[in-house]
Amino acid sequence: MTLLAGGVGGARLADGIARAHRAPTQPPPTARSDGHPAVLPTAPPDDVRSEPVDLTVVVNTGDDAEIHGLWVSPDLDTVMYTLAGRENRAQGWGLEGETFTVHEAMGELGVDTWFLLGDRDLATHVARTAARRAGEPLSTTTARLAAATGVPARLLPVTDDRLATLVDTPAGTLEFQDYFVRRRHADPVLDVRVDGAAAARPAPGVLEALRDTDLLVLAPSNPVLSIGPVLAVPGVRTALEQRSAPCVAVSPIIGGRALKGPAADVLAALGHEPSALGVARMYAGLVDVLVVDRADAGLVRDVEALGMRAVVTDAVMRDRADRARLAREVLIAAGRQ
C-alpha cells in the first residue's frame, strides 16, 4: 500500500494503517442495517511493536526549512515520530516527553526562537544536516533515520531536490514556516506556489511505489499545502492518473471545517469550496473513493456525481484506536478487507 501524506492528519492515518496491519486476524465486519459503520476489530495496544508492515508513505517536503543552521523536515519528522509511536499525542508533532534546554538557552543568548525545537528533536536535525552537507540524498538519510527510530514502514520524501511552498499574502510572499509557524497562518492567502517543483525529480522509489502498489491512499492532509506539493513534482500526478490500483482519499474537511490547521481557509481563499465536496472536486480524476465524515452525509450524491464513490463514516481520529479503525474502513472501502 502507498500513502501520500503530510502533516498531522497524514501521520495519524499512516500510524492507523500500520496498527490495522498489526491487529489480530478476526472475521471481517458485517454491515449493519441501521446505516452505521460495521463493528471493526479492536486495535492492538499502544505498546505493540512488531515486524515491518507493507506500507510506503510518500511525504511532502515543501515545508522543509533551515532553522538555526539545521535542515528541518517537519512533515517527514511528524510521520516518522508518529509511526515509531514516539509523537507528542497532545500536539500531534514533536516527541513525547521532550525537553527544551537548548531552546531556552538560545533564547537567553538573544536568539529569535520562534520555531520550537526540542532537545531530542534537535538530534534528528543535526544528523540530517550533517548528511546533507556530506552530499547524501534526503531519501537515503530518511531511510536511515527511520530505521534507527523504529519505523515499521518505508518513508520516502517525494523528492531529493529542493521544494519550497511559498504563500503569497498582502504582506508579501512568505516561506511556508514563516506563514504557518512564525505568523500562525493568520495572513490572508492570495496564492500558493511550489518553488522548484518544475525542476524536481521524484525521489528513488516514489514512482515505483505509485505504480506497483495494490492500493493508493491520499491522507486527510491539507489538499493545497500538503498534498499539493507532492502532486506538483513532475510524474507524480501522472502516475496517479494512470494508476492500475484503486485510490481512496480521506477528506480533511468535516462539516466545512478543518480539525487542525488552515485547510478550510486556504481552500476558500483560492476559490475552492471549503467542504468535503470541494475536496472531491480537487481530487476528481485522481481517486475512486472519497471517505467523508457523517457530518457530510448530505454531500454524498454531489460527490458521487463527480465519478467517485463516497463512503460515510466517523472520520475523526481521536486516539490510536480511532486511527486503526479509520484505516480499516479505508481498506474496506477499497475492497481490501
N, C-alpha and C positions, 0 to 999 in steps of 0.2 A: 504494500500500500504506500502511496505517496501523498503527503500532505503539504500544501502551500500555506505558509503561516508567517505571522509577525505579531508582536505584542503579546499582552497577557492572554487574550482570548485564544490565540493560536497556540500558545504554550499549554494552556489548560486542556484544550482538545487533544493535543499531542499526548499529554500525560494520560488522558482518558482512554485513548486508543491503546496505549501501552498497557494500562491497567485492564482493559477489556480483554486483551490477549492473555493476560496472566490469570484471569478469572477461571475457576474450576469449571470443567465441562458439565453442562446441565442441558436438559431438554430445551429446545427453542421455545420462546414465549408464545403464548396463544393469544389471539386477538380477543378483545372484549367487546361485548355487544353494546356497551353504553357509550362508545366513541372515545373512551380514554385509552392511553397507551397501554400496551401489554405490560404485565409484571416482568421485569427483567432480572437476570441472575445477579446476585449480590456481588459487589466489587470486592476484590481482595483487601486485606487490612493495609493500613498506611505503611507499615514497616516491611511489606513484602518486597524483596529484591530477587530478581530471577534472571534467567538467561536472556540473551538479546531477543528482541521482537522484530517481526517483519514490518518495519516502518522506516521510511525515508522522509525526513522533514526538510523541505526546501525553504530557506528562511530569507526574509527581506534584509538587505544591508544598506538600504537608502538612508537609514538614520544613524549610520556609523559616524563617529566624530573623534577628533583628537581633543582630549581633556587633560590638562596639566602635563602635556607632552606624551600622554599614553593613548594608544589606539583602543577605543571602546566600541564594542559591537552590541548595543543594548538588546536587540531582538534575538540575536544568537545566544547571548548570555541568559536571557529570560527563558528561552526554550531549553537551554542546557541545564540550568539550575532546576527548572520545574521537572524535567524528565528524570533528573537524578534524585528527586524528592527532597531537594535542599532549599527550595524557594521560600521566601518570606510570604506565608499564606495571607497575612493581613493586608499587605500592599500589592502582592502579585508579582513583584520584581525584587531583585536583590536576594540576599541569603538570609536564612533563618538564623537568629542568634548572632547577628553581625555586630561588630563594634566599630567605632568611628574615631579612634585615637589619632590617626594620621590626618583625617579630615579636620578635626578640631585643632590640631597643632598648626595646620596650614592656615586656618582662619586667624590664629593668634599671630602668625607672621605677616598678616595683611593680604593674603592671597584671596582672590574672589572665589568663594567656594559655592557657587550657585548650583553646581552639579554634584549631587551627593554620591560619594564613593566610599564604601565600607572597606575595612582593613583586609578582609579575606577576598573581597571582590577585586581589590587592587592587585592581588597576586595574579588573577586571571589576565588583567590588562597589561601588567608587566611582562608576563610570559608571551602574550600575543604581540606586544610591541617589539620585544627582542627578536622574535621570529620574523616579524615583518622587516625589521632592519637587516636581518640576515638574508633576506630575499625569499623566504618561504611563502608560498601561496596561502591565502586565507583558508582555503578548503583543507589544506594539509594541516595547518595549525588547529583548525576547528576539530578535525577528526582526532588529533592527539589530545586536545583539552577535554573533549567529550569522553574519550576512553578513560582518561585519568580521573574524571569526575564521577564516572559510573553510569553514564547514559546508556540505556539499553537499545537505543535506536540509532540510525545513521543520520547525522546532521550535515546538511550541505548549504553553504551560503549560495545565494542564487548566482553570484559571480565572484571571481577573484579580482576583478577590475574595480576601479573607483566608481562608486554610485552615490549620488548625493541628492536627497529630496530637498527641494527649495520651495519655500512658501512665500508667495507674493502677497503683501499686505499693504494697507495705507501707510505704514511706517517704513516700507521698503521691502526688499527681498531678504528673507530670514533663512538661515540654515535651520534644518529641522529641529535640532536640540535647542537652539535659541527660541524658536517659536513654541516648542512643546514644553520645555522644562523651564528655561530662564524666564519666559514671558507667560508661562502657564496657559498656553494656547488661547489667550484672551483676544488676540488681534483678529479682526475680520479677515477672512481668507478671500483673496481675489483670484488666485490661480495656484496650482501646484505643478511643479516641473521636476523631472528626474534628470539632473545633470549627469552626463557621462553615459547615459543609457544607450545612445545610438552606437557608441564605440565599444560597449561592453560585450563580452562573450560569456555564455553560461559556464559556470564552473564545471570542472570534470565530473561527470556522473549525473548532472542535472537533466539533460535531455534524455539520457537513458532511463532515468528514474521516472520520467513522464511517459516515455514511450513503452517501456517494458512492464509497467505495473499492472496489476489486476483491478486497481481502484484508485481514482484520484479524488482528493477531498480538498475543498477550499475552506479554510478555517473561518470562524467568526471573528475575523480581523478586519480592521478598517479597510474598506474596498479601495480608497484613494491613497491613504498614507502607508498602508502595509502590503496589501495585495497588488496595488497599482505598480510600485517599483519592481516587483517580481515579474509582472507581465510585461513591463517595459523593456526588459532585457531581450534583445533580438533572439528569436527562436522559441521563446517560452510560450507566448500566446499561440503561435502557430502549432506547437506541439499539443496544446490543449484542444485547439480546433480540429486537429487531425487525429485525435486520440481514438484508440480502439476500446479502451476500458471505460466503464461508466464513471461519471464525475458528479459528485454530490457537494453542494455548498451549504454552509450553515449561516443564516442571516445574523449579522451582529446588531441589527436594529430590531428592537422589540417594542411594540406599541408606539412607534415613532421616536423612540429614544435609544441612545447607546447606553449600555450598562456602565461603560467606562470609557473615558476619553471623548474627543470632539467629533466622532464619526458623523453623527446626525447633522451637526452644524456645518461640517465641511461639505457633506453631500448637498445640503440646501444651498450653501454659498456658491457651489459650482453648477447649480441648475438641475440637480437630481432630487427626486422626491425622497425625503428622509424617512423612508419606511422600508419594510421588507419587500414591497413591490418595487420600490426604487432600486434596491439591491438586485432584484430579479432582472430588471431591465438592463442593468450594467453587466450582468453575467449571461445574458441571453446569447445563445450560440456556443457558450463555453461549458455549461453544466446541464445535466439531465434531470437533477432533482435539487430542489431547494428546501431545506429544513427551516421551518418558521415556528415561532412560539405560538402558544394557544391564544395569546392576545391579538394575534394577527390572522386568526382563522377566517375572518371575513374577507381576507385578500386572496384566498386560495384560488377562486375562479379566475381572477385577473392574472395571477401568477401563471396559472396553467395555460392561459390564452397565449402566453409568450413561447409555448412549446416545451415547457418543462413540467415535471410533476412536483406538486407541493406536498410535503409531509408536515403535519402539525404535531407538536409535542411541547414539553416543558424544555425550553432551550437555555435556561439559566443554569450555570454550573456553580452552585453554592459551595460545594465541597468536593472532595476527591471521589466520593461515591457518585455524585452527580456527573462528574466528568466521564466516568466509565459508563454510566447509564446512557448519556447522550452519545458517546462513541458507539455503543452497541446499537442504538437506534439509527445512527448513520449507516452502520453495516447492514442492518435490516433493510433500510431504505434502498440500499444498493444491491440487495439480493444476495448479500454475502453471509447471512446468518439464517 
